[in-house]
Amino acid sequence: MIGPSRKVRGHLACGVTHMRRGIDGLSALVETAIKEAAGSGAIFGFRGKRADRIKAGAISDR
């Protein structure tokens, strides 16, 4: 597995996120809740309602 560089920041949403949201919905959530541009290169993680799975990803403009 290729890991991120040491300069990459990570954010984990503490609340419940609907797991059917697509990339557009999650990026809008990042921009409104975290107040960071979704294309900043940071890694974002979201927890489902049952707390048995997470959805994580890095959204980049490149």
C-alpha positions, -999 to 999 in steps of 0.1 A, spaced: 0 0 0 13 35 -8 6 58 20 2 96 20 31 120 26 37 134 60 22 168 50 -13 154 44 -39 163 70 -68 140 80 -103 148 92 -128 124 108 -164 135 110 -176 127 145 -214 127 137 -234 102 117 -232 104 79 -256 89 55 -236 62 36 -256 66 4 -241 100 -2 -220 102 -33 -187 121 -38 -206 154 -46 -226 152 -14 -196 144 7 -175 172 -8 -204 196 -1 -205 184 35 -167 189 38 -170 225 25 -198 234 48 -190 216 80 -152 216 81 -148 249 62 -121 235 40 -120 232 2 -127 196 -8 -99 198 -33 -72 206 -7 -57 172 -8 -66 163 28 -81 129 37 -117 129 50 -134 101 69 -172 96 76 -189 72 100 -222 54 92 -253 53 115 -246 17 127 -210 25 133 -199 -6 116 -183 10 85 -165 42 75 -162 59 41 -129 76 36 -112 93 7 -91 121 -6 -106 146 -30 -81 164 -52 -83 189 -80 -55 173 -99 
